[in-house]
Amino acid sequence: MNPPIVKTLVWPDEAATAAFASQLAAALTRANLNACIALHGELGAGKTTFVRHLLQALGVEGRVKSPTYAVVEPYTLRAGEVWHFDFYRFNDPREWEDAGFRDIFASAGLKLCEWPQNAAGVMPTPDLELTIDVDTSEQRHVTIHARTPCGQELLA
């Protein structure tokens, strides 16, 4: 297996977050929304804000809410199915299996996963992993790892 491709970005403000989300949405649309993206970062780092911008760029209208309590929010778009997961409240990775997520991850569509480390060992390898860190000036420093050939295409 090839080593992952790594890219680093700085999002100085929310407009930069939205701009990257729009670029990624265009690449995802070309890939028929068939990808898994894992999002890492502390509380308040901007994971859900990024997902909101991405979903809006993909055509989701209306409110995009965090699935913190529901664990998953599904969206049906013209381009395909999208699932936004938040595993923050998982205490045991087996909860992923018990919830029936294996079937969703085996199907076509885009899976956006916040707090993927809480489903470690059961969740498949993501195509892209984004780690968002906030500095003292509130800029977001983003490290992106492309973990699969699909992820490498999306990152290119």
BELSUL-V978872 format. One record per residue. RES is the residue in three letters. SS is DSSP state (a for helix, b for strand, c for the rest). BURIAL is + if it has 9 or more other C-alpha atoms within 8 Angstrom, else -. D_FIRST is the distance of its C-alpha to the first C-alpha in whole Angstrom. Layout:
# BELSUL-V978872
((RES;SS;BURIAL;D_FIRST) (RES;SS;BURIAL;D_FIRST))
This chain:
# BELSUL-V978872
((MET;c;-;0) (ASN;c;-;4) (PRO;c;-;7) (PRO;c;+;9) (ILE;b;-;12) (VAL;b;-;15) (LYS;b;-;18) (THR;b;-;22) (LEU;b;-;25) (VAL;b;-;28) (TRP;b;+;30) (PRO;c;-;34) (ASP;c;+;36) (GLU;a;-;35) (ALA;a;-;36) (ALA;a;+;32) (THR;a;+;31) (ALA;a;+;32) (ALA;a;-;31) (PHE;a;-;27) (ALA;a;+;28) (SER;a;+;29) (GLN;a;-;27) (LEU;a;+;24) (ALA;a;+;26) (ALA;a;+;27) (ALA;a;+;23) (LEU;a;+;23) (THR;a;+;26) (ARG;a;-;24) (ALA;c;+;21) (ASN;c;+;24) (LEU;c;+;23) (ASN;c;+;20) (ALA;b;+;18) (CYS;b;+;18) (ILE;b;+;19) (ALA;b;+;20) (LEU;b;+;22) (HIS;b;+;23) (GLY;c;+;26) (GLU;c;-;30) (LEU;c;-;33) (GLY;c;-;34) (ALA;c;+;31) (GLY;c;+;31) (LYS;a;+;28) (THR;a;-;31) (THR;a;-;32) (PHE;a;+;29) (VAL;a;+;29) (ARG;a;+;32) (HIS;a;+;32) (LEU;a;+;29) (LEU;a;+;31) (GLN;a;+;34) (ALA;a;+;32) (LEU;c;+;31) (GLY;c;-;34) (VAL;c;+;35) (GLU;c;-;39) (GLY;c;-;41) (ARG;c;-;40) (VAL;c;-;36) (LYS;c;-;36) (SER;c;-;34) (PRO;c;+;33) (THR;c;+;34) (TYR;c;-;37) (ALA;c;-;36) (VAL;c;+;32) (VAL;b;+;31) (GLU;b;+;33) (PRO;b;-;32) (TYR;b;-;33) (THR;b;-;33) (LEU;b;+;33) (ARG;c;-;34) (ALA;c;-;30) (GLY;b;+;29) (GLU;b;+;29) (VAL;b;+;28) (TRP;b;+;27) (HIS;b;+;28) (PHE;b;+;27) (ASP;b;+;29) (PHE;c;+;28) (TYR;c;-;30) (ARG;c;-;32) (PHE;c;+;30) (ASN;c;-;31) (ASP;c;-;29) (PRO;c;+;26) (ARG;a;-;27) (GLU;a;+;29) (TRP;a;+;26) (GLU;a;+;27) (ASP;a;-;30) (ALA;c;-;31) (GLY;c;-;29) (PHE;a;+;26) (ARG;a;+;24) (ASP;a;-;26) (ILE;a;-;25) (PHE;a;+;22) (ALA;a;-;21) (SER;c;-;23) (ALA;c;+;23) (GLY;c;+;24) (LEU;b;+;23) (LYS;b;+;23) (LEU;b;+;24) (CYS;b;+;23) (GLU;b;+;25) (TRP;c;+;25) (PRO;a;+;22) (GLN;a;-;22) (ASN;a;+;25) (ALA;a;+;23) (ALA;c;-;20) (GLY;c;-;19) (VAL;c;+;20) (MET;c;+;19) (PRO;c;-;16) (THR;c;-;13) (PRO;c;+;14) (ASP;c;+;13) (LEU;b;+;15) (GLU;b;+;17) (LEU;b;+;20) (THR;b;+;22) (ILE;b;+;26) (ASP;b;+;28) (VAL;b;+;31) (ASP;c;-;33) (THR;c;-;37) (SER;c;-;38) (GLU;c;-;36) (GLN;c;+;34) (ARG;b;+;30) (HIS;b;+;27) (VAL;b;+;24) (THR;b;+;20) (ILE;b;+;18) (HIS;b;+;14) (ALA;b;+;12) (ARG;c;+;10) (THR;c;+;9) (PRO;a;-;10) (CYS;a;+;13) (GLY;a;+;13) (GLN;a;+;13) (GLU;a;-;15) (LEU;a;+;18) (LEU;a;-;17) (ALA;c;-;18))
